[in-house]
């Protein structure tokens, strides 16, 4: 079946085909791109008007058709233009996964402005940092995030604030959403270059404060086409091999997706929400994650696609209601944002009636997926995430940037249309991360004889907790603010549910003691709750260091037992 996979890949990307590849010079480097890709996300959204009678956004009892959604996005864009928003200006969105998130998103990118995706977990201090960094003209936020903004409003006298789902009281300085969507439904006419910014998503990365990754229209559209390519590749290669696999959909079947991950991340926004819209599918939002509620929605709405962090799929299958809920409509189940463990792949394959397991590997800096694998291919190679998709060149390199032999681990570098333009206001960080167009993923991997990528470890000093990046140095800096702390390292430990949990080892100052409960309490005012260490050890000896004086985190972690943590 792998020979058929190779032949199908070549056929799909051949001259004259939808997924034909060309090489362009962009920002001084060669870039693989789809020759027939739409120019912008505006083109993607405008194309969905063809589905006007279909349902698009579902939230609890609310149901929006594509026609209604287009009317709202045109009104939002017109209102934004009245506030002085022009192409290239930024509009921040800070809210739960309400329908308004996607409506605002499509309005902003379709008028040539730039979405700033604000992490809804952030506290006011973190929101302040991102607003100062991105300088949006308008902030669109729900009631909880409006309240957070009002705590820091004096720092941003020029930002216009529109409030979503505010309840009965509309605070001073806030425009109610009803005024926004009752504006004239007239989408501004603009021309958007493929390499214009479409969105800024903040990622902790490996150094410094959170960095605003600049996702371009070309990158986001290419990600959508990569997703379409993976689906066509699997379907047609299996047909050539005469094999049947779970996950096939009828030609006239509408894709229905349950959005379980935040829309301020590429998994939920670029890989699920955008893909569903581009194909005229239905998008169902949840107020918050609940496995039992997710199973109810799958049954009642006949959900066909569930793509989230792997622990959510695991929780659904472990839920007491799983045996009594009808999940036969599901054709695809799995996701990304964290490694899909081989045992989960087998459980999905063995347990789900019609759903094929799938795994996607990607990152914010690639506007979505780098590679993907599904169905019997994933079952056959459960430790792999597939080949790098057509818009990418990929290689594994050693510490000097030299390509390592097949089968040997090295840092994975990728280059192509989906790689971000850079980090907002961070030229040094951009230069460290992108070399001649090659993105240093920070992931240690090897490629086998079929060019399938196998992830080994992460070079990044980062914890991936349930799909959320936690930057260790940020947590360490906050812990060091405690006067009793002499030394501290933060690292990740394996967790069955979340993939990783945050842990910290602390060595107190001589004569001082660290009150762990008080420490956690103080951290709540400085950072989102998911960043606060679940496991803390207070040790009685200095932490080990290497010859350069740096703490040796792996040695620290290996010497500690979870049973001894506080």
MOGI-V91143 format. One record per backbone hydrogen bond with DSSP energy under -0.5 kcal/mol. CO is the residue of the C=O (numbers start at 1). NH is the residue of the N-H. If there is no record, write none. Layout:
co=CO nh=NH
co=CO nh=NH
This chain:
co=1 nh=5
co=2 nh=6
co=3 nh=7
co=4 nh=8
co=5 nh=9
co=6 nh=10
co=7 nh=11
co=8 nh=12
co=9 nh=13
co=11 nh=14
co=12 nh=19
co=13 nh=21
co=14 nh=17
co=17 nh=20
co=20 nh=35
co=22 nh=24
co=22 nh=33
co=24 nh=26
co=24 nh=31
co=26 nh=29
co=29 nh=26
co=31 nh=24
co=32 nh=417
co=33 nh=22
co=34 nh=37
co=40 nh=44
co=41 nh=45
co=42 nh=46
co=43 nh=47
co=44 nh=48
co=45 nh=48
co=46 nh=49
co=47 nh=50
co=48 nh=51
co=49 nh=52
co=51 nh=54
co=51 nh=66
co=52 nh=67
co=54 nh=66
co=56 nh=283
co=57 nh=64
co=58 nh=285
co=59 nh=62
co=62 nh=59
co=64 nh=56
co=64 nh=57
co=65 nh=69
co=66 nh=70
co=67 nh=71
co=68 nh=72
co=69 nh=73
co=70 nh=74
co=71 nh=75
co=72 nh=76
co=73 nh=77
co=74 nh=78
co=74 nh=186
co=75 nh=79
co=76 nh=80
co=77 nh=81
co=78 nh=82
co=79 nh=83
co=80 nh=83
co=80 nh=85
co=81 nh=84
co=86 nh=89
co=89 nh=114
co=90 nh=137
co=90 nh=138
co=91 nh=116
co=92 nh=140
co=93 nh=118
co=94 nh=142
co=96 nh=98
co=98 nh=101
co=98 nh=102
co=99 nh=103
co=100 nh=104
co=101 nh=105
co=102 nh=106
co=103 nh=107
co=104 nh=108
co=105 nh=109
co=106 nh=110
co=107 nh=111
co=108 nh=111
co=108 nh=113
co=109 nh=112
co=112 nh=88
co=114 nh=91
co=115 nh=117
co=115 nh=200
co=116 nh=93
co=116 nh=118
co=117 nh=202
co=119 nh=122
co=123 nh=126
co=123 nh=127
co=124 nh=128
co=125 nh=129
co=126 nh=130
co=127 nh=131
co=128 nh=132
co=129 nh=133
co=130 nh=134
co=131 nh=135
co=137 nh=160
co=138 nh=92
co=139 nh=141
co=139 nh=162
co=140 nh=94
co=141 nh=164
co=142 nh=146
co=143 nh=147
co=144 nh=148
co=145 nh=149
co=146 nh=150
co=147 nh=151
co=148 nh=151
co=148 nh=152
co=149 nh=152
co=149 nh=153
co=152 nh=155
co=153 nh=156
co=156 nh=159
co=160 nh=139
co=161 nh=175
co=162 nh=141
co=163 nh=177
co=164 nh=143
co=166 nh=169
co=168 nh=170
co=169 nh=171
co=171 nh=174
co=173 nh=161
co=175 nh=163
co=176 nh=179
co=176 nh=180
co=177 nh=181
co=178 nh=182
co=180 nh=183
co=184 nh=186
co=188 nh=190
co=193 nh=196
co=194 nh=218
co=196 nh=217
co=198 nh=115
co=199 nh=215
co=200 nh=117
co=201 nh=213
co=203 nh=211
co=211 nh=203
co=211 nh=213
co=212 nh=424
co=213 nh=201
co=213 nh=215
co=214 nh=421
co=215 nh=198
co=215 nh=199
co=216 nh=220
co=217 nh=221
co=218 nh=222
co=219 nh=223
co=220 nh=224
co=221 nh=225
co=222 nh=226
co=223 nh=227
co=224 nh=228
co=225 nh=229
co=226 nh=230
co=227 nh=231
co=228 nh=232
co=229 nh=233
co=230 nh=234
co=231 nh=235
co=232 nh=236
co=233 nh=237
co=234 nh=238
co=235 nh=239
co=236 nh=240
co=237 nh=241
co=238 nh=242
co=238 nh=243
co=239 nh=242
co=245 nh=248
co=250 nh=253
co=255 nh=257
co=255 nh=282
co=256 nh=304
co=256 nh=305
co=257 nh=259
co=257 nh=284
co=258 nh=260
co=258 nh=307
co=259 nh=286
co=262 nh=265
co=262 nh=268
co=265 nh=269
co=266 nh=271
co=267 nh=272
co=268 nh=273
co=269 nh=274
co=272 nh=276
co=273 nh=277
co=274 nh=278
co=275 nh=279
co=276 nh=279
co=276 nh=281
co=277 nh=280
co=282 nh=257
co=283 nh=58
co=283 nh=285
co=284 nh=259
co=285 nh=60
co=290 nh=294
co=291 nh=295
co=292 nh=296
co=293 nh=297
co=294 nh=298
co=295 nh=299
co=296 nh=300
co=297 nh=301
co=298 nh=302
co=298 nh=303
co=304 nh=331
co=304 nh=332
co=305 nh=258
co=306 nh=334
co=309 nh=312
co=309 nh=313
co=310 nh=314
co=311 nh=315
co=312 nh=316
co=313 nh=317
co=314 nh=318
co=315 nh=319
co=316 nh=319
co=319 nh=322
co=321 nh=324
co=321 nh=325
co=325 nh=327
co=327 nh=330
co=331 nh=356
co=332 nh=306
co=333 nh=358
co=334 nh=308
co=335 nh=360
co=339 nh=341
co=341 nh=344
co=341 nh=345
co=342 nh=346
co=343 nh=347
co=344 nh=348
co=345 nh=349
co=346 nh=350
co=347 nh=351
co=348 nh=352
co=354 nh=247
co=356 nh=333
co=357 nh=375
co=358 nh=335
co=359 nh=373
co=361 nh=370
co=361 nh=371
co=363 nh=366
co=363 nh=368
co=364 nh=367
co=365 nh=420
co=368 nh=363
co=370 nh=389
co=371 nh=361
co=373 nh=359
co=374 nh=377
co=374 nh=378
co=375 nh=379
co=376 nh=380
co=377 nh=381
co=379 nh=382
co=381 nh=384
co=383 nh=455
co=386 nh=453
co=387 nh=372
co=389 nh=392
co=391 nh=417
co=393 nh=415
co=395 nh=413
co=396 nh=404
co=397 nh=411
co=398 nh=401
co=402 nh=398
co=405 nh=408
co=410 nh=445
co=411 nh=397
co=412 nh=441
co=413 nh=395
co=414 nh=439
co=415 nh=393
co=416 nh=419
co=422 nh=214
co=423 nh=426
co=426 nh=430
co=427 nh=431
co=428 nh=432
co=429 nh=433
co=430 nh=434
co=433 nh=440
co=434 nh=436
co=435 nh=438
co=437 nh=439
co=438 nh=435
co=438 nh=440
co=439 nh=414
co=439 nh=441
co=442 nh=459
co=442 nh=460
co=443 nh=412
co=443 nh=445
co=444 nh=456
co=444 nh=457
co=445 nh=410
co=446 nh=454
co=447 nh=407
co=448 nh=451
co=451 nh=388
co=452 nh=448
co=453 nh=385
co=454 nh=446
co=457 nh=444
co=460 nh=462
co=461 nh=472
co=463 nh=465
co=463 nh=470
co=464 nh=466
co=465 nh=468
co=468 nh=465
co=469 nh=471
co=470 nh=463
co=470 nh=472
co=471 nh=474
co=471 nh=475
co=472 nh=476
co=473 nh=477
co=474 nh=478
co=475 nh=479
co=476 nh=480
co=477 nh=481
co=478 nh=481
co=479 nh=482
co=481 nh=483
co=482 nh=485
co=484 nh=509
co=487 nh=507
co=489 nh=505
co=491 nh=503
co=493 nh=501
co=495 nh=499
co=498 nh=466
co=498 nh=500
co=499 nh=495
co=501 nh=493
co=502 nh=534
co=502 nh=535
co=503 nh=491
co=504 nh=537
co=505 nh=489
co=506 nh=508
co=506 nh=539
co=507 nh=486
co=507 nh=487
co=509 nh=512
co=513 nh=515
co=514 nh=516
co=515 nh=519
co=516 nh=520
co=517 nh=521
co=518 nh=522
co=519 nh=523
co=520 nh=524
co=521 nh=524
co=522 nh=525
co=523 nh=526
co=523 nh=527
co=528 nh=531
co=529 nh=532
co=535 nh=504
co=536 nh=566
co=537 nh=506
co=537 nh=539
co=539 nh=508
co=544 nh=552
co=546 nh=549
co=550 nh=546
co=551 nh=553
co=552 nh=556
co=553 nh=557
co=554 nh=558
co=555 nh=559
co=556 nh=560
co=557 nh=560
co=561 nh=564
co=562 nh=565
